[in-house]
Amino acid sequence: MRIVFIGTADLACPSLDLLSKTDGMKLVAVVTQPDRPAGRQLKLTPSPVKEAALKIHLPIFQPEKIRSPQALEQIKYWHPDVVIVAAYGQLIPKSILDIPKYGCLNVHASLLPKYRGAAPIQWALLNGERSTGITIMQMNTGLDTGDILLQKEIPIRRHDNAQTIHDKLAHQGAELLVHTLKTLPSNTIKPIKQGDSPTPYARKITKEDTRLDWSRMPLDLWLQIRSFSPRPGAFTLWNDGVTDKILKVFGIIISRRAKGQPGEIVRIDSHGILVAAKSGGLLLREVQLEGRKRMSAAQLGQGNLLKVGQILK
């Protein structure tokens, strides 16, 4: 089976790797987004999928827009039996969906129809879901609205964060994708339509989504912190006497003993930094000051930068 693989982010890499090792699957090319500036020096950096494709010596095509006539002609030239799309970042036009014999399949990190959109893992965690999963979908022109082919559910544990869920779903998605592809010639999977009923939507995350609001309940703040750990990181602001600076928060323990104004630092000791919220608070255990590496909150407390009575906002 001739496959063109379209993807950009880390979620897609296990699928690409497993396809390259599976008998009967012939990866003819990879389409990914152009190298983008990254880091403090804004150095052009390849996508994770490009780096993975280079390791297995696959042809790589990087159009700025997948809707361009050049992209359409290039994909036609490869004569794929199926196109796989995983964490690409652009909608695939009907002109490309209609090219392959078996259409275009998408690897999506939620149990569709829940959490269609750009950030399904983060929104499932933010909303306190007890489980999530991976969906292999037959693509149409809508945003994650195509027929469901196969799904696999996984539980969300208390220790999970966005990274651990991402990694679990990436590997489950690869296995489910290969299983789906092997059944295509025999047509043994019956597609399931998603329907039109309203479901939670996973819009793109904004910076304001990651800012901690200390007037909320500690449980809500904990959900927020794990949803954005390790990247981009939930944050609060502290004032160094001159200006507000970003303090990212990673590891925490929910505390019922914190009493103070929302955001008030009520204790600093070897256990960490205790901050009041609504009806309790959070004991910060791992943090990152703006411009520095991650560190224990106890270590930060020893530096006398933060003080009891100070208000985080």
C-alpha positions as CSV (number, residue, x, y, z in Angstrom):
1,M,0.0,0.0,0.0
2,R,1.5,3.3,-1.1
3,I,1.3,6.0,1.6
4,V,1.8,9.7,1.7
5,F,2.2,10.9,5.3
6,I,1.2,14.4,6.2
7,G,2.2,15.6,9.7
8,T,4.2,18.2,11.7
9,A,4.1,17.7,15.5
10,D,5.5,15.1,17.9
11,L,2.2,13.3,18.1
12,A,2.6,12.1,14.5
13,C,6.1,10.6,14.9
14,P,5.3,7.2,16.4
15,S,2.8,6.6,13.5
16,L,5.4,7.5,10.9
17,D,8.0,5.3,12.6
18,L,5.7,2.3,12.9
19,L,4.5,2.5,9.3
20,S,8.1,2.5,8.1
21,K,8.6,-0.8,9.9
22,T,5.4,-2.5,8.9
23,D,5.3,-5.1,6.0
24,G,3.0,-4.1,3.2
25,M,3.2,-0.4,4.0
26,K,5.3,1.7,1.5
27,L,5.9,5.2,2.6
28,V,6.6,7.1,-0.6
29,A,6.9,10.7,0.9
30,V,6.3,12.9,3.9
31,V,4.6,16.3,3.7
32,T,5.3,18.6,6.6
33,Q,5.3,22.4,7.4
34,P,8.3,24.5,6.5
35,D,11.1,25.0,9.0
36,R,10.2,27.8,11.4
37,P,12.2,30.2,13.5
38,A,12.6,28.9,17.1
39,G,14.5,29.7,20.3
40,R,16.1,32.9,21.4
41,Q,18.2,33.2,18.3
42,L,15.2,32.4,16.0
43,K,17.1,29.7,14.2
44,L,15.2,27.9,11.5
45,T,14.2,24.6,13.0
46,P,12.7,21.6,11.2
47,S,9.4,20.0,12.5
48,P,9.6,16.8,14.6
49,V,8.1,14.9,11.6
50,K,10.8,16.2,9.2
51,E,13.5,15.1,11.6
52,A,11.9,11.7,11.9
53,A,11.6,11.4,8.1
54,L,15.2,12.3,7.6
55,K,16.3,9.4,9.8
56,I,14.5,6.9,7.6
57,H,15.6,8.6,4.4
58,L,12.1,9.6,3.0
59,P,11.5,12.3,0.4
60,I,10.2,15.4,2.2
61,F,7.9,18.1,0.7
62,Q,7.3,21.4,2.7
63,P,4.7,23.6,1.1
64,E,3.7,26.8,2.9
65,K,0.1,26.0,2.1
66,I,-1.3,22.5,1.5
67,R,-4.0,24.1,-0.6
68,S,-1.5,25.4,-3.2
69,P,-1.6,24.0,-6.7
70,Q,2.0,22.8,-6.3
71,A,1.0,20.7,-3.3
72,L,-1.9,19.2,-5.2
73,E,0.2,18.2,-8.2
74,Q,3.0,16.8,-6.1
75,I,0.7,14.5,-4.1
76,K,-1.0,13.4,-7.4
77,Y,2.4,12.6,-8.7
78,W,3.1,10.1,-5.9
79,H,-0.1,8.1,-6.7
80,P,-0.9,7.2,-3.0
81,D,-3.4,4.5,-2.1
82,V,-4.0,6.4,1.1
83,V,-2.9,9.6,2.7
84,I,-2.3,9.7,6.5
85,V,-2.7,13.0,8.3
86,A,-1.5,13.4,11.9
87,A,-1.0,16.7,13.8
88,Y,-0.4,18.7,10.7
89,G,-1.9,22.1,11.5
90,Q,-3.8,22.9,8.3
91,L,-7.1,21.7,6.9
92,I,-6.7,19.3,3.9
93,P,-8.7,20.5,0.9
94,K,-11.2,18.3,-1.0
95,S,-8.9,18.3,-4.0
96,I,-6.4,16.3,-2.0
97,L,-9.0,14.2,-0.1
98,D,-10.2,12.9,-3.4
99,I,-6.8,11.7,-4.7
100,P,-6.1,8.4,-2.9
101,K,-8.1,5.2,-3.5
102,Y,-8.8,4.8,0.2
103,G,-9.1,8.5,1.0
104,C,-7.3,10.3,3.8
105,L,-7.2,9.0,7.3
106,N,-6.6,11.2,10.4
107,V,-5.0,10.3,13.7
108,H,-6.8,12.5,16.3
109,A,-6.0,12.7,20.0
110,S,-9.5,12.5,21.5
111,L,-12.6,10.3,21.5
112,L,-14.5,12.0,18.7
113,P,-16.9,13.7,18.5
114,K,-15.6,15.1,21.8
115,Y,-12.8,17.7,21.5
116,R,-12.6,18.4,17.8
117,G,-10.0,21.1,17.2
118,A,-6.4,22.0,17.8
119,A,-5.8,21.2,21.5
120,P,-7.8,18.1,22.5
121,I,-5.4,16.8,25.2
122,Q,-5.2,20.1,27.0
123,W,-9.0,20.6,27.0
124,A,-9.8,17.1,28.2
125,L,-7.4,17.7,31.2
126,L,-8.8,21.2,31.8
127,N,-12.3,19.9,32.0
128,G,-11.4,17.1,34.4
129,E,-12.2,14.2,32.1
130,R,-11.5,10.8,33.6
131,S,-10.6,9.3,30.3
132,T,-9.7,10.3,26.7
133,G,-8.5,8.3,23.7
134,I,-7.4,8.2,20.1
135,T,-9.6,8.1,17.0
136,I,-8.8,7.0,13.5
137,M,-11.1,9.0,11.2
138,Q,-12.0,9.1,7.5
139,M,-11.4,12.7,6.7
140,N,-13.9,15.1,5.1
141,T,-13.7,18.8,4.5
142,G,-14.9,19.7,8.0
143,L,-12.8,20.2,11.1
144,D,-12.5,16.6,12.6
145,T,-16.0,15.8,11.5
146,G,-15.4,12.7,9.3
147,D,-16.6,9.2,9.9
148,I,-15.0,7.3,12.8
149,L,-13.2,4.1,11.8
150,L,-11.6,2.9,15.1
151,Q,-11.1,4.3,18.6
152,K,-9.3,3.3,21.8
153,E,-10.0,4.8,25.2
154,I,-7.4,5.3,27.9
155,P,-7.9,6.4,31.5
156,I,-6.5,9.7,32.8
157,R,-4.7,9.1,36.1
158,R,-4.1,11.7,38.8
159,H,-0.4,11.8,38.0
160,D,-1.0,12.4,34.3
161,N,-0.2,15.7,32.6
162,A,-0.4,16.9,29.0
163,Q,3.0,15.2,28.2
164,T,2.2,11.8,29.6
165,I,-1.2,11.7,27.9
166,H,0.3,12.9,24.7
167,D,2.9,10.1,24.7
168,K,0.3,7.4,25.5
169,L,-2.0,8.6,22.7
170,A,0.8,9.0,20.2
171,H,1.8,5.3,20.6
172,Q,-1.8,4.0,20.8
173,G,-2.5,6.0,17.7
174,A,0.3,4.4,15.8
175,E,-0.9,0.9,16.6
176,L,-4.5,1.7,15.9
177,L,-3.6,3.3,12.6
178,V,-1.6,0.3,11.3
179,H,-4.5,-2.0,12.3
180,T,-6.9,0.2,10.4
181,L,-4.8,0.3,7.3
182,K,-4.5,-3.5,7.2
183,T,-8.3,-3.8,7.1
184,L,-8.9,-1.3,4.3
185,P,-8.6,-3.7,1.4
186,S,-11.1,-6.1,3.0
187,N,-13.5,-3.3,3.9
188,T,-14.2,-4.9,7.3
189,I,-14.5,-1.7,9.4
190,K,-18.0,-0.1,9.3
191,P,-17.6,3.8,9.5
192,I,-19.6,5.5,12.2
193,K,-21.0,9.0,11.5
194,Q,-20.3,11.6,14.2
195,G,-23.7,13.3,14.0
196,D,-24.5,17.0,14.6
197,S,-25.0,17.1,18.3
198,P,-23.0,19.8,20.2
199,T,-19.8,18.4,21.8
200,P,-16.9,20.1,23.7
201,Y,-14.6,21.9,21.2
202,A,-10.8,22.0,21.7
203,R,-9.9,25.5,20.5
204,K,-6.3,26.6,20.2
205,I,-4.7,27.5,23.6
206,T,-4.0,31.2,24.3
207,K,-1.5,32.7,26.7
208,E,-4.4,33.8,28.9
209,D,-5.6,30.2,29.2
210,T,-2.4,29.4,30.9
211,R,-2.5,32.2,33.5
212,L,-3.4,31.1,37.0
213,D,-6.4,32.9,38.6
214,W,-5.9,32.5,42.4
215,S,-9.5,33.4,43.1
216,R,-10.4,30.0,41.8
217,M,-10.6,26.7,43.7
218,P,-7.3,24.8,44.2
219,L,-8.7,21.8,42.2
220,D,-9.3,24.1,39.2
221,L,-5.8,25.5,39.4
222,W,-4.4,21.9,39.6
223,L,-6.2,20.9,36.5
224,Q,-4.8,24.0,34.8
225,I,-1.2,23.3,35.8
226,R,-1.3,19.7,34.7
227,S,-3.0,20.6,31.4
228,F,0.0,22.9,30.4
229,S,2.8,20.8,31.8
230,P,5.5,20.8,30.6
231,R,4.7,23.1,27.7
232,P,3.8,26.0,27.6
233,G,3.5,25.9,31.4
234,A,0.8,27.5,33.6
235,F,2.0,30.8,35.0
236,T,1.5,33.5,37.5
237,L,3.0,37.0,37.9
238,W,5.3,38.2,40.7
239,N,6.7,41.7,41.2
240,D,10.5,42.0,41.8
241,G,10.1,45.6,43.0
242,V,10.4,47.0,39.5
243,T,8.2,45.1,37.2
244,D,6.0,42.0,36.9
245,K,7.8,38.8,35.9
246,I,6.5,35.4,34.9
247,L,6.7,32.5,37.4
248,K,5.7,29.1,35.8
249,V,4.3,26.5,38.1
250,F,4.7,22.7,37.5
251,G,4.6,20.5,40.6
252,I,2.1,21.3,43.3
253,I,0.2,19.7,46.3
254,I,-3.3,20.9,47.0
255,S,-3.5,22.3,50.5
256,R,-6.6,23.0,52.7
257,R,-4.5,24.9,55.3
258,A,-3.7,28.0,53.2
259,K,-5.5,31.0,54.5
260,G,-5.0,34.4,53.0
261,Q,-6.0,36.7,50.1
262,P,-6.1,34.9,46.7
263,G,-2.5,34.7,45.4
264,E,-0.9,35.6,48.8
265,I,2.2,33.7,49.8
266,V,1.5,32.5,53.3
267,R,4.5,30.2,53.9
268,I,8.0,29.5,52.5
269,D,9.9,26.6,53.9
270,S,11.8,23.4,52.9
271,H,8.5,21.9,51.6
272,G,7.9,24.7,49.1
273,I,5.9,27.9,48.7
274,L,2.3,27.9,50.0
275,V,0.0,30.2,48.1
276,A,-3.6,30.9,49.1
277,A,-6.5,30.4,46.6
278,K,-10.2,30.2,47.1
279,S,-10.9,27.9,50.0
280,G,-7.4,26.6,50.5
281,G,-4.4,26.8,48.3
282,L,-1.5,25.2,46.5
283,L,1.9,24.2,47.9
284,L,4.2,24.9,45.0
285,R,6.8,22.2,44.6
286,E,8.4,22.9,41.2
287,V,8.6,26.2,39.5
288,Q,10.5,28.2,36.8
289,L,11.4,31.9,37.1
290,E,11.4,33.9,33.9
291,G,14.8,33.5,32.2
292,R,15.9,30.5,34.4
293,K,15.7,26.8,34.5
294,R,13.1,24.8,36.4
295,M,13.9,24.3,40.1
296,S,12.3,23.2,43.3
297,A,10.1,25.8,45.0
298,A,12.1,25.3,48.2
299,Q,15.3,26.2,46.3
300,L,13.6,29.4,45.0
301,G,12.4,30.2,48.5
302,Q,16.0,30.1,49.8
303,G,16.9,32.9,47.4
304,N,14.7,35.5,49.2
305,L,13.2,36.6,45.9
306,L,9.7,35.8,47.0
307,K,8.5,36.8,50.5
308,V,5.6,35.9,52.8
309,G,2.8,38.3,52.3
310,Q,3.6,39.0,48.7
311,I,0.7,38.7,46.3
312,L,1.0,36.6,43.1
313,K,-1.4,37.7,40.4
